[in-house]
Every structure is written in structure tokens, then in C-alpha cells.
Amino acid sequence: MGSRVNFSPGDYDRLEHAIDHGRRVAIRRRGTEYLVIPKRLKLEGGREAVDATHPTTGDVMRFWIDELDGWDVVS
């Protein structure tokens, strides 16, 4: 698929901090923003993914890092 954005080590540090502390993250992908609580960053089949839950519904969501436009920690 190829990375859309080259994320910096600082970007990953902020994401990992959000995972460790249960903070919400706004993830942007293909023009849509998802507000989620990231649970883990994992490597699967040679691709990185963020597993997250929706804070209201509890739905489990997976976001492939190489498909993302960006993310911001919001709380």
C-alpha cells in the first residue's frame, strides 16, 4: 500500500503515550476523522496497525499505519 505520511519518532512517542495512559486520539484516514481510544500498536504481516476502541460504542477498530493521514492526541 505504501505509506501516505512519514511519521516521526515523536509522532510514535505521542501515540505510545496515549496507549499507555488511555488517552483519546483523533485518527485521520481518507478524509475522515475517527475519535478513538488506542489499545495497542502492533506489527502484523509486515505492516503496523493501531487497535483501538470507539469511546461511545466500544466497537473494536483497526487502523493500518500506512493508510493514515495523521493523528493527534486530544485528551
PDB file with SEQRES, HELIX, SHEET and CRYST1 records, atoms N, CA, C and O in Angstrom:
SEQRES   1 A   75  MET GLY SER ARG VAL ASN PHE SER PRO GLY ASP TYR ASP          
SEQRES   2 A   75  ARG LEU GLU HIS ALA ILE ASP HIS GLY ARG ARG VAL ALA          
SEQRES   3 A   75  ILE ARG ARG ARG GLY THR GLU TYR LEU VAL ILE PRO LYS          
SEQRES   4 A   75  ARG LEU LYS LEU GLU GLY GLY ARG GLU ALA VAL ASP ALA          
SEQRES   5 A   75  THR HIS PRO THR THR GLY ASP VAL MET ARG PHE TRP ILE          
SEQRES   6 A   75  ASP GLU LEU ASP GLY TRP ASP VAL VAL SER                      
HELIX    1 AA1 PRO A    9  HIS A   21  1                                  13    
HELIX    2 AA2 ILE A   65  GLU A   67  5                                   3    
SHEET    1 AA1 5 VAL A  60  TRP A  64  0                                        
SHEET    2 AA1 5 ARG A  47  THR A  53 -1                                        
SHEET    3 AA1 5 THR A  32  GLU A  44 -1                                        
SHEET    4 AA1 5 VAL A  25  ARG A  29 -1                                        
SHEET    5 AA1 5 GLY A  70  VAL A  73 -1                                        
CRYST1    1.000    1.000    1.000  90.00  90.00  90.00 P 1           1          
ATOM      1  N   MET A   1       0.822  -1.182   0.000  1.00  0.00           N  
ATOM      2  CA  MET A   1       0.000   0.000   0.000  1.00  0.00           C  
ATOM      3  C   MET A   1       0.867   1.248   0.000  1.00  0.00           C  
ATOM      4  O   MET A   1       0.536   2.215  -0.686  1.00  0.00           O  
ATOM      5  N   GLY A   2       1.973   1.262   0.750  1.00  0.00           N  
ATOM      6  CA  GLY A   2       2.857   2.428   0.758  1.00  0.00           C  
ATOM      7  C   GLY A   2       2.384   3.489   1.732  1.00  0.00           C  
ATOM      8  O   GLY A   2       1.199   3.817   1.788  1.00  0.00           O  
ATOM      9  N   SER A   3       3.307   4.012   2.482  1.00  0.00           N  
ATOM     10  CA  SER A   3       2.972   4.997   3.498  1.00  0.00           C  
ATOM     11  C   SER A   3       2.527   6.318   2.877  1.00  0.00           C  
ATOM     12  O   SER A   3       3.166   6.824   1.954  1.00  0.00           O  
ATOM     13  N   ARG A   4       1.445   6.863   3.380  1.00  0.00           N  
ATOM     14  CA  ARG A   4       0.939   8.155   2.915  1.00  0.00           C  
ATOM     15  C   ARG A   4       1.705   9.289   3.597  1.00  0.00           C  
ATOM     16  O   ARG A   4       1.913  10.347   3.004  1.00  0.00           O  
ATOM     17  N   VAL A   5       2.118   9.068   4.829  1.00  0.00           N  
ATOM     18  CA  VAL A   5       2.823  10.073   5.621  1.00  0.00           C  
ATOM     19  C   VAL A   5       4.007   9.385   6.289  1.00  0.00           C  
ATOM     20  O   VAL A   5       3.898   8.244   6.739  1.00  0.00           O  
ATOM     21  N   ASN A   6       5.122  10.072   6.352  1.00  0.00           N  
ATOM     22  CA  ASN A   6       6.257   9.549   7.106  1.00  0.00           C  
ATOM     23  C   ASN A   6       6.153  10.068   8.530  1.00  0.00           C  
ATOM     24  O   ASN A   6       6.423  11.239   8.797  1.00  0.00           O  
ATOM     25  N   PHE A   7       5.762   9.191   9.438  1.00  0.00           N  
ATOM     26  CA  PHE A   7       5.601   9.596  10.830  1.00  0.00           C  
ATOM     27  C   PHE A   7       6.958   9.625  11.523  1.00  0.00           C  
ATOM     28  O   PHE A   7       7.799   8.753  11.308  1.00  0.00           O  
ATOM     29  N   SER A   8       7.155  10.634  12.351  1.00  0.00           N  
ATOM     30  CA  SER A   8       8.423  10.821  13.052  1.00  0.00           C  
ATOM     31  C   SER A   8       8.452   9.968  14.318  1.00  0.00           C  
ATOM     32  O   SER A   8       7.417   9.476  14.766  1.00  0.00           O  
ATOM     33  N   PRO A   9       9.644   9.797  14.889  1.00  0.00           N  
ATOM     34  CA  PRO A   9       9.719   9.112  16.186  1.00  0.00           C  
ATOM     35  C   PRO A   9       8.873   9.817  17.249  1.00  0.00           C  
ATOM     36  O   PRO A   9       8.295   9.162  18.116  1.00  0.00           O  
ATOM     37  N   GLY A  10       8.800  11.148  17.185  1.00  0.00           N  
ATOM     38  CA  GLY A  10       7.966  11.900  18.129  1.00  0.00           C  
ATOM     39  C   GLY A  10       6.491  11.584  17.962  1.00  0.00           C  
ATOM     40  O   GLY A  10       5.756  11.512  18.946  1.00  0.00           O  
ATOM     41  N   ASP A  11       6.049  11.393  16.716  1.00  0.00           N  
ATOM     42  CA  ASP A  11       4.658  11.003  16.466  1.00  0.00           C  
ATOM     43  C   ASP A  11       4.361   9.662  17.138  1.00  0.00           C  
ATOM     44  O   ASP A  11       3.333   9.497  17.795  1.00  0.00           O  
ATOM     45  N   TYR A  12       5.280   8.708  16.961  1.00  0.00           N  
ATOM     46  CA  TYR A  12       5.093   7.395  17.578  1.00  0.00           C  
ATOM     47  C   TYR A  12       5.142   7.499  19.104  1.00  0.00           C  
ATOM     48  O   TYR A  12       4.381   6.815  19.789  1.00  0.00           O  
ATOM     49  N   ASP A  13       6.022   8.341  19.644  1.00  0.00           N  
ATOM     50  CA  ASP A  13       6.091   8.530  21.096  1.00  0.00           C  
ATOM     51  C   ASP A  13       4.763   9.026  21.642  1.00  0.00           C  
ATOM     52  O   ASP A  13       4.294   8.536  22.669  1.00  0.00           O  
ATOM     53  N   ARG A  14       4.144  10.004  20.958  1.00  0.00           N  
ATOM     54  CA  ARG A  14       2.852  10.538  21.404  1.00  0.00           C  
ATOM     55  C   ARG A  14       1.758   9.467  21.333  1.00  0.00           C  
ATOM     56  O   ARG A  14       0.917   9.378  22.227  1.00  0.00           O  
ATOM     57  N   LEU A  15       1.772   8.663  20.276  1.00  0.00           N  
ATOM     58  CA  LEU A  15       0.793   7.595  20.150  1.00  0.00           C  
ATOM     59  C   LEU A  15       0.998   6.550  21.247  1.00  0.00           C  
ATOM     60  O   LEU A  15       0.032   6.114  21.873  1.00  0.00           O  
ATOM     61  N   GLU A  16       2.234   6.151  21.482  1.00  0.00           N  
ATOM     62  CA  GLU A  16       2.518   5.167  22.531  1.00  0.00           C  
ATOM     63  C   GLU A  16       2.142   5.695  23.913  1.00  0.00           C  
ATOM     64  O   GLU A  16       1.654   4.939  24.753  1.00  0.00           O  
ATOM     65  N   HIS A  17       2.367   6.983  24.153  1.00  0.00           N  
ATOM     66  CA  HIS A  17       1.979   7.596  25.423  1.00  0.00           C  
ATOM     67  C   HIS A  17       0.455   7.546  25.580  1.00  0.00           C  
ATOM     68  O   HIS A  17      -0.048   7.246  26.663  1.00  0.00           O  
ATOM     69  N   ALA A  18      -0.272   7.837  24.507  1.00  0.00           N  
ATOM     70  CA  ALA A  18      -1.735   7.768  24.549  1.00  0.00           C  
ATOM     71  C   ALA A  18      -2.200   6.346  24.857  1.00  0.00           C  
ATOM     72  O   ALA A  18      -3.143   6.155  25.625  1.00  0.00           O  
ATOM     73  N   ILE A  19      -1.546   5.352  24.264  1.00  0.00           N  
ATOM     74  CA  ILE A  19      -1.894   3.956  24.528  1.00  0.00           C  
ATOM     75  C   ILE A  19      -1.643   3.627  25.996  1.00  0.00           C  
ATOM     76  O   ILE A  19      -2.498   3.034  26.654  1.00  0.00           O  
ATOM     77  N   ASP A  20      -0.481   4.006  26.508  1.00  0.00           N  
ATOM     78  CA  ASP A  20      -0.117   3.699  27.896  1.00  0.00           C  
ATOM     79  C   ASP A  20      -1.037   4.364  28.913  1.00  0.00           C  
ATOM     80  O   ASP A  20      -1.259   3.822  29.996  1.00  0.00           O  
ATOM     81  N   HIS A  21      -1.580   5.548  28.570  1.00  0.00           N  
ATOM     82  CA  HIS A  21      -2.370   6.321  29.531  1.00  0.00           C  
ATOM     83  C   HIS A  21      -3.857   6.401  29.194  1.00  0.00           C  
ATOM     84  O   HIS A  21      -4.592   7.154  29.834  1.00  0.00           O  
ATOM     85  N   GLY A  22      -4.312   5.637  28.201  1.00  0.00           N  
ATOM     86  CA  GLY A  22      -5.733   5.589  27.865  1.00  0.00           C  
ATOM     87  C   GLY A  22      -6.305   6.894  27.349  1.00  0.00           C  
ATOM     88  O   GLY A  22      -7.474   7.198  27.584  1.00  0.00           O  
ATOM     89  N   ARG A  23      -5.490   7.667  26.649  1.00  0.00           N  
ATOM     90  CA  ARG A  23      -5.925   8.968  26.139  1.00  0.00           C  
ATOM     91  C   ARG A  23      -6.558   8.810  24.764  1.00  0.00           C  
ATOM     92  O   ARG A  23      -6.182   7.927  23.993  1.00  0.00           O  
ATOM     93  N   ARG A  24      -7.514   9.665  24.470  1.00  0.00           N  
ATOM     94  CA  ARG A  24      -8.187   9.621  23.171  1.00  0.00           C  
ATOM     95  C   ARG A  24      -7.291  10.203  22.081  1.00  0.00           C  
ATOM     96  O   ARG A  24      -6.484  11.102  22.317  1.00  0.00           O  
ATOM     97  N   VAL A  25      -7.465   9.657  20.886  1.00  0.00           N  
ATOM     98  CA  VAL A  25      -6.685  10.088  19.735  1.00  0.00           C  
ATOM     99  C   VAL A  25      -7.642  10.317  18.563  1.00  0.00           C  
ATOM    100  O   VAL A  25      -8.552   9.522  18.325  1.00  0.00           O  
ATOM    101  N   ALA A  26      -7.422  11.410  17.839  1.00  0.00           N  
ATOM    102  CA  ALA A  26      -8.145  11.666  16.592  1.00  0.00           C  
ATOM    103  C   ALA A  26      -7.276  11.115  15.469  1.00  0.00           C  
ATOM    104  O   ALA A  26      -6.180  11.616  15.219  1.00  0.00           O  
ATOM    105  N   ILE A  27      -7.765  10.095  14.801  1.00  0.00           N  
ATOM    106  CA  ILE A  27      -7.043   9.457  13.698  1.00  0.00           C  
ATOM    107  C   ILE A  27      -7.698   9.896  12.396  1.00  0.00           C  
ATOM    108  O   ILE A  27      -8.917   9.815  12.243  1.00  0.00           O  
ATOM    109  N   ARG A  28      -6.873  10.364  11.456  1.00  0.00           N  
ATOM    110  CA  ARG A  28      -7.377  10.800  10.154  1.00  0.00           C  
ATOM    111  C   ARG A  28      -6.972   9.803   9.075  1.00  0.00           C  
ATOM    112  O   ARG A  28      -5.805   9.437   8.926  1.00  0.00           O  
ATOM    113  N   ARG A  29      -8.002   9.376   8.321  1.00  0.00           N  
ATOM    114  CA  ARG A  29      -7.769   8.434   7.232  1.00  0.00           C  
ATOM    115  C   ARG A  29      -8.756   8.728   6.103  1.00  0.00           C  
ATOM    116  O   ARG A  29      -9.969   8.743   6.309  1.00  0.00           O  
ATOM    117  N   ARG A  30      -8.214   8.960   4.906  1.00  0.00           N  
ATOM    118  CA  ARG A  30      -9.025   9.196   3.709  1.00  0.00           C  
ATOM    119  C   ARG A  30     -10.100  10.257   3.916  1.00  0.00           C  
ATOM    120  O   ARG A  30     -11.239  10.085   3.480  1.00  0.00           O  
ATOM    121  N   GLY A  31      -9.740  11.356   4.583  1.00  0.00           N  
ATOM    122  CA  GLY A  31     -10.656  12.470   4.756  1.00  0.00           C  
ATOM    123  C   GLY A  31     -11.656  12.333   5.893  1.00  0.00           C  
ATOM    124  O   GLY A  31     -12.494  13.213   6.089  1.00  0.00           O  
ATOM    125  N   THR A  32     -11.579  11.239   6.644  1.00  0.00           N  
ATOM    126  CA  THR A  32     -12.484  11.029   7.775  1.00  0.00           C  
ATOM    127  C   THR A  32     -11.675  11.016   9.059  1.00  0.00           C  
ATOM    128  O   THR A  32     -10.579  10.457   9.112  1.00  0.00           O  
ATOM    129  N   GLU A  33     -12.232  11.645  10.102  1.00  0.00           N  
ATOM    130  CA  GLU A  33     -11.564  11.648  11.398  1.00  0.00           C  
ATOM    131  C   GLU A  33     -12.317  10.728  12.349  1.00  0.00           C  
ATOM    132  O   GLU A  33     -13.542  10.795  12.453  1.00  0.00           O  
ATOM    133  N   TYR A  34     -11.582   9.878  13.032  1.00  0.00           N  
ATOM    134  CA  TYR A  34     -12.135   8.936  13.996  1.00  0.00           C  
ATOM    135  C   TYR A  34     -11.586   9.286  15.372  1.00  0.00           C  
ATOM    136  O   TYR A  34     -10.371   9.382  15.543  1.00  0.00           O  
ATOM    137  N   LEU A  35     -12.450   9.474  16.342  1.00  0.00           N  
ATOM    138  CA  LEU A  35     -12.022   9.710  17.715  1.00  0.00           C  
ATOM    139  C   LEU A  35     -12.090   8.373  18.434  1.00  0.00           C  
ATOM    140  O   LEU A  35     -13.173   7.818  18.617  1.00  0.00           O  
ATOM    141  N   VAL A  36     -10.935   7.853  18.841  1.00  0.00           N  
ATOM    142  CA  VAL A  36     -10.851   6.511  19.404  1.00  0.00           C  
ATOM    143  C   VAL A  36      -9.911   6.488  20.604  1.00  0.00           C  
ATOM    144  O   VAL A  36      -9.175   7.440  20.864  1.00  0.00           O  
ATOM    145  N   ILE A  37      -9.959   5.384  21.318  1.00  0.00           N  
ATOM    146  CA  ILE A  37      -9.013   5.133  22.407  1.00  0.00           C  
ATOM    147  C   ILE A  37      -8.098   4.002  21.929  1.00  0.00           C  
ATOM    148  O   ILE A  37      -8.528   2.852  21.846  1.00  0.00           O  
ATOM    149  N   PRO A  38      -6.842   4.324  21.617  1.00  0.00           N  
ATOM    150  CA  PRO A  38      -5.935   3.288  21.126  1.00  0.00           C  
ATOM    151  C   PRO A  38      -5.569   2.312  22.247  1.00  0.00           C  
ATOM    152  O   PRO A  38      -5.324   2.717  23.383  1.00  0.00           O  
ATOM    153  N   LYS A  39      -5.538   1.032  21.911  1.00  0.00           N  
ATOM    154  CA  LYS A  39      -5.224  -0.004  22.898  1.00  0.00           C  
ATOM    155  C   LYS A  39      -3.841  -0.605  22.700  1.00  0.00           C  
ATOM    156  O   LYS A  39      -3.168  -0.958  23.668  1.00  0.00           O  
ATOM    157  N   ARG A  40      -3.414  -0.721  21.432  1.00  0.00           N  
ATOM    158  CA  ARG A  40      -2.069  -1.254  21.192  1.00  0.00           C  
ATOM    159  C   ARG A  40      -1.616  -0.931  19.775  1.00  0.00           C  
ATOM    160  O   ARG A  40      -2.415  -0.718  18.863  1.00  0.00           O  
ATOM    161  N   LEU A  41      -0.309  -0.907  19.640  1.00  0.00           N  
ATOM    162  CA  LEU A  41       0.360  -0.747  18.355  1.00  0.00           C  
ATOM    163  C   LEU A  41       1.003  -2.093  18.076  1.00  0.00           C  
ATOM    164  O   LEU A  41       1.737  -2.622  18.910  1.00  0.00           O  
ATOM    165  N   LYS A  42       0.723  -2.652  16.892  1.00  0.00           N  
ATOM    166  CA  LYS A  42       1.233  -3.993  16.630  1.00  0.00           C  
ATOM    167  C   LYS A  42       1.749  -4.105  15.208  1.00  0.00           C  
ATOM    168  O   LYS A  42       1.437  -3.281  14.348  1.00  0.00           O  
ATOM    169  N   LEU A  43       2.534  -5.128  14.978  1.00  0.00           N  
ATOM    170  CA  LEU A  43       3.055  -5.451  13.663  1.00  0.00           C  
ATOM    171  C   LEU A  43       2.399  -6.754  13.235  1.00  0.00           C  
ATOM    172  O   LEU A  43       2.463  -7.756  13.946  1.00  0.00           O  
ATOM    173  N   GLU A  44       1.765  -6.731  12.064  1.00  0.00           N  
ATOM    174  CA  GLU A  44       1.085  -7.922  11.564  1.00  0.00           C  
ATOM    175  C   GLU A  44       1.319  -8.024  10.060  1.00  0.00           C  
ATOM    176  O   GLU A  44       0.989  -7.102   9.313  1.00  0.00           O  
ATOM    177  N   GLY A  45       1.872  -9.111   9.629  1.00  0.00           N  
ATOM    178  CA  GLY A  45       2.121  -9.311   8.205  1.00  0.00           C  
ATOM    179  C   GLY A  45       3.042  -8.252   7.610  1.00  0.00           C  
ATOM    180  O   GLY A  45       2.912  -7.891   6.440  1.00  0.00           O  
ATOM    181  N   GLY A  46       3.974  -7.757   8.425  1.00  0.00           N  
ATOM    182  CA  GLY A  46       4.913  -6.736   7.960  1.00  0.00           C  
ATOM    183  C   GLY A  46       4.351  -5.324   7.937  1.00  0.00           C  
ATOM    184  O   GLY A  46       5.020  -4.406   7.463  1.00  0.00           O  
ATOM    185  N   ARG A  47       3.134  -5.130   8.439  1.00  0.00           N  
ATOM    186  CA  ARG A  47       2.502  -3.802   8.492  1.00  0.00           C  
ATOM    187  C   ARG A  47       2.193  -3.448   9.940  1.00  0.00           C  
ATOM    188  O   ARG A  47       1.867  -4.317  10.749  1.00  0.00           O  
ATOM    189  N   GLU A  48       2.299  -2.162  10.256  1.00  0.00           N  
ATOM    190  CA  GLU A  48       1.955  -1.679  11.587  1.00  0.00           C  
ATOM    191  C   GLU A  48       0.478  -1.318  11.632  1.00  0.00           C  
ATOM    192  O   GLU A  48      -0.078  -0.775  10.678  1.00  0.00           O  
ATOM    193  N   ALA A  49      -0.139  -1.632  12.762  1.00  0.00           N  
ATOM    194  CA  ALA A  49      -1.552  -1.324  12.959  1.00  0.00           C  
ATOM    195  C   ALA A  49      -1.775  -0.793  14.369  1.00  0.00           C  
ATOM    196  O   ALA A  49      -1.049  -1.130  15.303  1.00  0.00           O  
ATOM    197  N   VAL A  50      -2.798   0.045  14.496  1.00  0.00           N  
ATOM    198  CA  VAL A  50      -3.265   0.508  15.797  1.00  0.00           C  
ATOM    199  C   VAL A  50      -4.610  -0.158  16.036  1.00  0.00           C  
ATOM    200  O   VAL A  50      -5.529  -0.003  15.232  1.00  0.00           O  
ATOM    201  N   ASP A  51      -4.734  -0.894  17.124  1.00  0.00           N  
ATOM    202  CA  ASP A  51      -6.016  -1.433  17.547  1.00  0.00           C  
ATOM    203  C   ASP A  51      -6.596  -0.450  18.551  1.00  0.00           C  
ATOM    204  O   ASP A  51      -5.914  -0.018  19.481  1.00  0.00           O  
ATOM    205  N   ALA A  52      -7.866  -0.101  18.352  1.00  0.00           N  
ATOM    206  CA  ALA A  52      -8.496   0.932  19.166  1.00  0.00           C  
ATOM    207  C   ALA A  52      -9.948   0.567  19.436  1.00  0.00           C  
ATOM    208  O   ALA A  52     -10.511  -0.323  18.799  1.00  0.00           O  
ATOM    209  N   THR A  53     -10.547   1.276  20.401  1.00  0.00           N  
ATOM    210  CA  THR A  53     -11.976   1.135  20.646  1.00  0.00           C  
ATOM    211  C   THR A  53     -12.644   2.494  20.499  1.00  0.00           C  
ATOM    212  O   THR A  53     -12.049   3.535  20.778  1.00  0.00           O  
ATOM    213  N   HIS A  54     -13.888   2.458  20.055  1.00  0.00           N  
ATOM    214  CA  HIS A  54     -14.689   3.670  19.959  1.00  0.00           C  
ATOM    215  C   HIS A  54     -15.148   4.007  21.380  1.00  0.00           C  
ATOM    216  O   HIS A  54     -15.679   3.130  22.061  1.00  0.00           O  
ATOM    217  N   PRO A  55     -14.964   5.249  21.852  1.00  0.00           N  
ATOM    218  CA  PRO A  55     -15.253   5.558  23.253  1.00  0.00           C  
ATOM    219  C   PRO A  55     -16.731   5.471  23.631  1.00  0.00           C  
ATOM    220  O   PRO A  55     -17.048   5.287  24.806  1.00  0.00           O  
ATOM    221  N   THR A  56     -17.632   5.596  22.675  1.00  0.00           N  
ATOM    222  CA  THR A  56     -19.061   5.560  22.981  1.00  0.00           C  
ATOM    223  C   THR A  56     -19.655   4.172  22.803  1.00  0.00           C  
ATOM    224  O   THR A  56     -20.383   3.688  23.669  1.00  0.00           O  
ATOM    225  N   THR A  57     -19.343   3.529  21.678  1.00  0.00           N  
ATOM    226  CA  THR A  57     -19.958   2.243  21.373  1.00  0.00           C  
ATOM    227  C   THR A  57     -19.155   1.048  21.865  1.00  0.00           C  
ATOM    228  O   THR A  57     -19.703  -0.039  22.047  1.00  0.00           O  
ATOM    229  N   GLY A  58     -17.853   1.246  22.082  1.00  0.00           N  
ATOM    230  CA  GLY A  58     -16.986   0.148  22.479  1.00  0.00           C  
ATOM    231  C   GLY A  58     -16.560  -0.731  21.312  1.00  0.00           C  
ATOM    232  O   GLY A  58     -15.873  -1.733  21.507  1.00  0.00           O  
ATOM    233  N   ASP A  59     -16.966  -0.357  20.091  1.00  0.00           N  
ATOM    234  CA  ASP A  59     -16.569  -1.126  18.917  1.00  0.00           C  
ATOM    235  C   ASP A  59     -15.052  -1.165  18.789  1.00  0.00           C  
ATOM    236  O   ASP A  59     -14.371  -0.166  19.022  1.00  0.00           O  
ATOM    237  N   VAL A  60     -14.532  -2.330  18.417  1.00  0.00           N  
ATOM    238  CA  VAL A  60     -13.097  -2.500  18.195  1.00  0.00           C  
ATOM    239  C   VAL A  60     -12.798  -2.112  16.748  1.00  0.00           C  
ATOM    240  O   VAL A  60     -13.494  -2.533  15.824  1.00  0.00           O  
ATOM    241  N   MET A  61     -11.758  -1.305  16.567  1.00  0.00           N  
ATOM    242  CA  MET A  61     -11.381  -0.826  15.243  1.00  0.00           C  
ATOM    243  C   MET A  61      -9.894  -1.043  15.042  1.00  0.00           C  
ATOM    244  O   MET A  61      -9.112  -0.959  15.989  1.00  0.00           O  
ATOM    245  N   ARG A  62      -9.499  -1.325  13.793  1.00  0.00           N  
ATOM    246  CA  ARG A  62      -8.082  -1.475  13.456  1.00  0.00           C  
ATOM    247  C   ARG A  62      -7.753  -0.453  12.370  1.00  0.00           C  
ATOM    248  O   ARG A  62      -8.473  -0.318  11.381  1.00  0.00           O  
ATOM    249  N   PHE A  63      -6.649   0.262  12.578  1.00  0.00           N  
ATOM    250  CA  PHE A  63      -6.170   1.250  11.618  1.00  0.00           C  
ATOM    251  C   PHE A  63      -4.757   0.878  11.206  1.00  0.00           C  
ATOM    252  O   PHE A  63      -3.873   0.757  12.053  1.00  0.00           O  
ATOM    253  N   TRP A  64      -4.538   0.694   9.895  1.00  0.00           N  
ATOM    254  CA  TRP A  64      -3.211   0.396   9.376  1.00  0.00           C  
ATOM    255  C   TRP A  64      -2.454   1.705   9.242  1.00  0.00           C  
ATOM    256  O   TRP A  64      -2.929   2.643   8.601  1.00  0.00           O  
ATOM    257  N   ILE A  65      -1.277   1.768   9.847  1.00  0.00           N  
ATOM    258  CA  ILE A  65      -0.473   2.989   9.866  1.00  0.00           C  
ATOM    259  C   ILE A  65      -0.204   3.504   8.454  1.00  0.00           C  
ATOM    260  O   ILE A  65      -0.235   4.713   8.224  1.00  0.00           O  
ATOM    261  N   ASP A  66       0.060   2.603   7.506  1.00  0.00           N  
ATOM    262  CA  ASP A  66       0.395   3.063   6.154  1.00  0.00           C  
ATOM    263  C   ASP A  66      -0.813   3.600   5.378  1.00  0.00           C  
ATOM    264  O   ASP A  66      -0.665   4.046   4.240  1.00  0.00           O  
ATOM    265  N   GLU A  67      -2.002   3.561   5.981  1.00  0.00           N  
ATOM    266  CA  GLU A  67      -3.197   4.131   5.361  1.00  0.00           C  
ATOM    267  C   GLU A  67      -3.616   5.450   6.001  1.00  0.00           C  
ATOM    268  O   GLU A  67      -4.571   6.081   5.549  1.00  0.00           O  
ATOM    269  N   LEU A  68      -2.908   5.875   7.054  1.00  0.00           N  
ATOM    270  CA  LEU A  68      -3.318   7.060   7.807  1.00  0.00           C  
ATOM    271  C   LEU A  68      -2.743   8.353   7.218  1.00  0.00           C  
ATOM    272  O   LEU A  68      -1.648   8.390   6.657  1.00  0.00           O  
ATOM    273  N   ASP A  69      -3.551   9.412   7.380  1.00  0.00           N  
ATOM    274  CA  ASP A  69      -3.094  10.758   7.025  1.00  0.00           C  
ATOM    275  C   ASP A  69      -2.454  11.438   8.229  1.00  0.00           C  
ATOM    276  O   ASP A  69      -1.660  12.364   8.061  1.00  0.00           O  
ATOM    277  N   GLY A  70      -2.787  10.995   9.446  1.00  0.00           N  
ATOM    278  CA  GLY A  70      -2.197  11.568  10.642  1.00  0.00           C  
ATOM    279  C   GLY A  70      -3.016  11.230  11.879  1.00  0.00           C  
ATOM    280  O   GLY A  70      -4.071  10.601  11.800  1.00  0.00           O  
ATOM    281  N   TRP A  71      -2.499  11.667  13.029  1.00  0.00           N  
ATOM    282  CA  TRP A  71      -3.210  11.502  14.294  1.00  0.00           C  
ATOM    283  C   TRP A  71      -2.793  12.594  15.255  1.00  0.00           C  
ATOM    284  O   TRP A  71      -1.701  13.154  15.157  1.00  0.00           O  
ATOM    285  N   ASP A  72      -3.692  12.884  16.190  1.00  0.00           N  
ATOM    286  CA  ASP A  72      -3.439  13.863  17.250  1.00  0.00           C  
ATOM    287  C   ASP A  72      -4.009  13.334  18.538  1.00  0.00           C  
ATOM    288  O   ASP A  72      -5.130  12.827  18.555  1.00  0.00           O  
ATOM    289  N   VAL A  73      -3.256  13.440  19.629  1.00  0.00           N  
ATOM    290  CA  VAL A  73      -3.758  13.087  20.944  1.00  0.00           C  
ATOM    291  C   VAL A  73      -4.630  14.255  21.394  1.00  0.00           C  
ATOM    292  O   VAL A  73      -4.198  15.407  21.361  1.00  0.00           O  
ATOM    293  N   VAL A  74      -5.871  13.952  21.817  1.00  0.00           N  
ATOM    294  CA  VAL A  74      -6.810  15.030  22.155  1.00  0.00           C  
ATOM    295  C   VAL A  74      -7.172  15.122  23.610  1.00  0.00           C  
ATOM    296  O   VAL A  74      -7.722  16.143  24.024  1.00  0.00           O  
ATOM    297  N   SER A  75      -6.896  14.111  24.416  1.00  0.00           N  
ATOM    298  CA  SER A  75      -7.173  14.229  25.855  1.00  0.00           C  
ATOM    299  C   SER A  75      -6.311  13.260  26.628  1.00  0.00           C  
ATOM    300  O   SER A  75      -6.394  13.205  27.855  1.00  0.00           O  
TER     301      SER A  75                                                      
END                                                                             
